[in-house]
Amino acid sequence: MIKLKYRTGLKDMPSYDVVERDWNIKVNANESNLNMPPMVEERLMARLSSVAFNRYPNEQVDTLAEQIAANFNLGKENILIANGSSEILEKLFFAFGGRGRKIVYPQPSFSMYKIYAKFSASTGVPVDLKDDYTFDPVAFVDAVKENKATLAVICSPNNPTGTKIPLADIEYVAKNIDCAFAVDEAYVEFDGGTAVGLMKDYPHMMIARTFSKAYGLASARVGYLLADKKIIEMVGKACMPYHVNVLSAITADIVYQMRDEYVPRIQMSIAERKRMSELLKQIDGMEVYPSVTNFILVKHPQAVEINKYLENLGIGVRSFGNAPRLENCLRISMGTREENDTWYKAIKDFVEGNVQ
């Protein structure tokens, strides 16, 4: 009898839930609910017509890296292109983590940090945010020092809370720790408060970004890391050769060239976030947390029941169930104005008892 021997601990690994259904309104994954702008699509289609599918992706990835580097007044050697910022963060955990090493990150924050820690055989050290989900830089630095961490990671703006970590707090961390320090800026385009300017004074700092959110390229899986060239070289060793495909690299390159086309969409998402935050505050028992992203986190005693009701209507939001520090919380991405009005009315009707 054949008995397959999987890696020790693999069966106990947590998994990231990616199962979806055919929603009427899908606002559960912080995606853009608008596809590519017509002008961007037109130029992309023209560019794709000349792709050499028989060649490995070198030139296209380099071109994208050079363009990003130029925008930040950096060299190409300061840029690592990867399959979304998720792959970048995973590789950082592998590059700086390992058995016997500790990695510090906030809680609640991006749920994959915990998984990356386990998968890289590192010890994850979550540091609780304050009760209002604001960041405590002193407690975070203390945890890094006490645990002799080899990597510290923060997410600003933070997912799933939507809260911003002030630049002064980020600098406090950078100034007071001597290990690798990564800032996950997946949602920064909705806020603009980037920590990139701190990198020149703190060479152990890294910035991870993605094309999935503000630029609506979730399907293409493209992200990038800004860092000291030695960090880029070492983290790159954790990546497979040709790990970014030509189609994704070209798509991201065109989108980055034409990123001004996305400004109205980003502004619309911000406006909708502000509008819906104010409306949600009017619902009895609803606690609405401040957000600088394309989503809103809310808390309500009937959150689980609200989620089930929305599911029955074909509306998908993110329910956290009994997740630590997120009990009775729902995270709602900003869709179109019509979509937002629809899910809001459904929530309001349920809470007020105006449903059959």
C-alpha positions in Angstrom: 0.0 0.0 0.0 1.3 3.4 -1.0 1.6 5.9 1.8 2.4 9.5 0.8 4.6 11.4 3.2 3.7 15.1 3.2 5.9 17.7 4.9 5.5 17.7 8.7 2.8 20.2 9.7 1.4 20.7 6.2 -2.0 19.3 7.1 -2.3 21.7 10.0 -1.5 24.7 7.8 -4.3 27.3 7.7 -5.6 28.1 4.2 -6.8 31.4 2.6 -10.4 31.0 1.6 -10.7 31.8 -2.2 -13.9 29.9 -2.8 -16.4 32.3 -4.6 -19.9 32.1 -5.9 -21.8 34.0 -8.6 -22.7 37.1 -6.6 -25.2 39.7 -7.9 -23.1 42.3 -6.0 -19.5 41.4 -5.0 -18.0 43.7 -2.4 -16.1 41.1 -0.3 -12.5 41.1 -1.7 -11.5 44.8 -1.9 -11.4 44.5 -5.7 -12.2 47.3 -8.1 -15.7 46.7 -9.5 -14.8 48.4 -12.7 -12.8 46.8 -15.4 -10.0 48.4 -17.4 -10.5 51.9 -18.8 -11.2 51.7 -22.6 -8.1 53.7 -23.6 -5.9 51.5 -21.5 -7.5 48.4 -22.9 -7.1 49.6 -26.4 -3.4 50.2 -26.0 -2.9 46.9 -24.1 -4.5 44.9 -26.9 -2.2 46.6 -29.5 0.8 45.7 -27.3 -0.2 42.1 -26.8 -0.5 41.5 -30.5 3.3 41.6 -30.7 4.1 39.3 -27.8 6.7 36.6 -28.5 5.0 33.7 -26.7 8.0 31.5 -27.4 10.4 33.6 -25.4 10.9 33.7 -21.6 9.9 36.9 -19.8 13.1 39.0 -19.3 12.8 42.3 -21.2 9.1 43.0 -20.3 9.8 42.6 -16.5 12.8 44.8 -16.8 10.9 47.4 -18.7 8.2 47.5 -15.9 10.9 47.7 -13.2 12.7 50.5 -15.0 9.5 52.5 -15.3 8.6 52.1 -11.6 12.2 52.9 -10.6 12.1 56.2 -12.6 8.9 57.3 -10.9 10.5 56.9 -7.5 13.9 58.3 -8.5 15.5 54.9 -7.8 17.5 52.5 -9.9 16.2 49.3 -11.5 18.3 47.4 -8.9 16.0 48.8 -6.2 12.9 47.1 -7.7 11.6 43.5 -7.4 8.6 42.6 -9.6 6.5 39.7 -8.3 3.1 38.0 -8.5 1.2 40.6 -6.5 2.5 42.0 -3.2 1.3 38.7 -1.7 4.3 36.9 -3.3 6.6 39.7 -2.2 5.5 39.4 1.4 5.8 35.6 1.3 9.4 35.9 0.0 10.3 38.4 2.7 9.1 35.9 5.3 11.3 33.2 3.7 14.3 35.5 3.2 14.3 36.9 6.8 12.5 34.1 8.6 13.1 30.4 9.2 13.3 28.0 12.1 14.0 29.7 15.4 13.4 33.2 13.9 10.6 35.5 14.9 8.6 37.9 12.8 6.4 40.6 14.3 3.2 42.0 12.7 0.1 43.8 14.0 -3.2 42.1 14.8 -5.8 42.3 13.3 -4.1 42.8 9.9 -3.6 41.0 6.6 -4.5 37.4 7.5 -1.7 35.9 5.3 1.0 37.2 7.6 0.2 34.4 10.0 0.2 31.8 7.2 3.5 33.1 5.7 5.1 32.8 9.2 4.0 29.1 9.5 4.9 28.2 5.9 8.4 29.7 6.3 8.9 27.8 9.6 9.1 31.1 11.4 7.5 32.1 14.7 4.8 34.7 14.2 4.5 37.3 16.9 1.2 39.3 16.5 1.0 42.6 18.4 -2.6 43.8 19.2 -3.8 47.1 17.8 -5.5 49.3 20.3 -9.2 48.8 20.9 -10.1 51.4 18.2 -7.7 49.6 15.8 -5.1 52.3 15.9 -1.4 51.3 15.9 0.7 51.4 19.0 4.3 52.1 17.8 5.8 51.7 21.3 4.3 48.3 21.9 5.3 47.2 18.4 8.9 48.2 18.9 9.0 46.6 22.3 7.8 43.4 20.8 10.4 43.5 18.1 13.2 44.0 20.6 11.9 41.5 23.2 11.6 38.8 20.6 14.9 39.7 18.8 12.8 39.6 15.6 14.5 39.3 12.2 11.6 40.9 10.4 8.9 43.4 11.3 5.9 44.0 9.0 3.1 46.6 9.1 0.2 47.3 6.8 -0.6 50.9 6.2 -3.4 51.6 5.4 -4.3 48.5 7.3 -6.4 45.6 6.0 -9.0 44.8 7.3 -9.5 47.8 9.5 -9.0 50.5 6.9 -7.0 52.6 9.4 -4.0 54.6 8.6 -0.7 54.4 10.5 0.7 57.9 10.8 4.0 58.5 9.1 5.5 59.6 12.4 4.6 56.2 13.9 6.2 54.4 11.0 9.4 56.4 11.4 9.4 55.7 15.1 9.5 52.0 14.3 12.1 52.4 11.6 14.3 54.5 13.9 14.1 52.1 16.9 14.5 48.7 15.4 17.5 47.2 13.6 15.9 44.3 11.8 14.3 44.2 8.3 11.2 46.4 8.3 8.5 46.0 5.6 5.6 48.4 5.0 2.7 46.8 3.1 1.2 49.7 1.1 -1.4 47.7 -0.9 -4.0 50.5 -0.4 -1.8 53.6 -0.4 -3.3 55.0 -3.6 -6.6 55.6 -1.8 -4.7 57.7 0.8 -1.5 59.0 -0.6 0.4 58.9 2.7 3.3 56.8 1.6 6.4 55.9 3.6 8.7 55.8 0.6 10.4 59.1 1.6 11.7 57.4 4.7 13.7 54.8 2.8 16.7 57.1 2.2 17.3 57.5 5.9 16.4 53.9 6.9 18.0 51.4 4.5 16.5 48.4 6.4 13.0 49.7 5.3 11.1 48.1 2.4 7.9 49.1 0.7 5.5 46.5 -0.9 2.9 47.6 -3.4 0.3 46.0 -5.7 -1.6 46.6 -8.9 -4.5 44.6 -7.7 -6.4 47.3 -5.8 -6.3 50.9 -7.2 -5.4 49.7 -10.7 -7.9 46.8 -10.8 -5.4 44.1 -11.9 -6.3 41.5 -9.4 -6.5 38.8 -12.1 -3.0 39.6 -13.4 -1.2 39.3 -10.1 1.5 41.9 -10.2 3.2 43.7 -7.3 6.5 45.3 -6.6 9.0 45.8 -3.8 11.1 49.0 -3.3 14.2 48.4 -1.3 18.0 48.7 -1.0 19.7 46.9 -3.9 21.3 44.3 -1.5 17.8 43.4 -0.1 16.4 43.1 -3.6 19.3 40.8 -4.6 18.8 38.6 -1.6 15.0 38.4 -1.6 15.2 37.8 -5.4 17.1 34.5 -4.6 13.9 33.3 -2.9 12.0 33.7 -6.2 11.8 31.2 -9.0 13.3 32.2 -12.4 10.8 33.8 -14.7 8.2 33.9 -12.0 6.3 36.8 -13.5 4.7 36.0 -16.9 4.9 38.2 -20.0 1.2 38.9 -20.2 1.0 40.2 -16.6 4.2 42.2 -17.0 3.1 43.9 -20.2 -0.4 44.6 -18.7 1.1 46.2 -15.6 3.6 48.2 -17.7 0.8 49.7 -19.8 -1.4 50.4 -16.8 1.5 52.1 -15.0 2.2 54.3 -18.1 -1.4 55.3 -18.1 -2.1 55.4 -14.4 -3.6 58.9 -14.7 -6.6 57.2 -16.4 -7.3 55.6 -13.0 -7.4 58.8 -11.0 -11.1 59.5 -11.5 -11.9 55.9 -10.4 -9.8 56.2 -7.3 -11.5 59.5 -6.5 -14.9 57.9 -7.0 -14.0 55.1 -4.6 -12.8 57.6 -2.0 -16.0 59.7 -2.4 -18.2 56.5 -2.1 -16.3 55.4 1.0 -17.0 58.8 2.6 -20.6 58.8 1.6 -21.3 55.2 2.7 -19.4 55.7 6.0 -21.8 58.6 6.9 -24.9 56.6 5.9 -23.8 53.5 7.8 -23.4 55.6 11.0 -27.1 56.3 10.8 -28.0 52.6 11.2 -28.9 51.8 14.8 -26.2 49.8 16.6 -23.7 50.2 13.7 -20.1 51.1 14.7 -18.1 52.4 11.7 -14.3 52.6 11.8 -12.4 55.4 10.0 -11.0 54.2 6.7 -8.6 55.6 4.1 -8.9 52.6 1.8 -11.5 51.3 -0.8 -13.4 49.5 2.0 -15.1 50.1 5.3 -15.0 48.0 8.4 -18.2 48.0 10.6 -19.3 46.2 13.7 -22.8 45.3 14.6 -24.3 42.9 17.2 -26.2 41.2 14.3 -23.3 41.0 11.9 -23.5 37.3 11.4 -27.3 37.5 10.7 -26.8 40.5 8.4 -24.2 38.6 6.4 -26.6 35.6 6.0 -29.4 37.9 4.8 -27.1 39.6 2.3 -25.9 36.2 1.0 -29.5 35.2 0.4 -29.9 38.3 -1.7 -26.7 37.4 -3.7 -24.7 40.2 -2.0 -21.2 39.2 -0.9 -19.5 41.1 1.9 -16.6 39.9 4.1 -17.8 38.5 7.4 -15.2 37.7 10.1 -17.4 35.6 12.3 -15.6 35.0 15.5 -12.1 35.8 14.3 -9.9 37.3 17.1 -10.4 41.0 17.6 -12.9 41.0 14.7 -16.0 39.5 16.3 -19.3 40.8 14.8 -17.3 42.7 12.1 -18.1 43.1 8.4 -15.8 44.5 5.8 -17.5 46.0 2.7 -15.6 47.1 -0.4 -16.7 50.1 -2.4 -18.6 49.1 -5.6 -20.4 51.4 -8.0 -22.8 54.0 -6.5 -25.8 51.8 -7.5 -24.3 48.7 -5.9 -23.5 50.6 -2.7 -27.0 51.9 -2.5 -28.4 48.4 -2.9 -26.3 46.7 -0.2 -26.8 49.7 2.1 -30.6 49.5 1.8 -30.5 45.8 2.4 -28.5 46.2 5.6 -30.7 49.1 6.8 -34.0 47.2 6.1 -32.7 44.1 8.0 -31.6 46.1 11.1 -34.9 48.0 11.1 -36.9 44.8 10.7 -38.3 45.8 7.2 -37.8 42.4 5.7 -40.2 39.6 5.0 
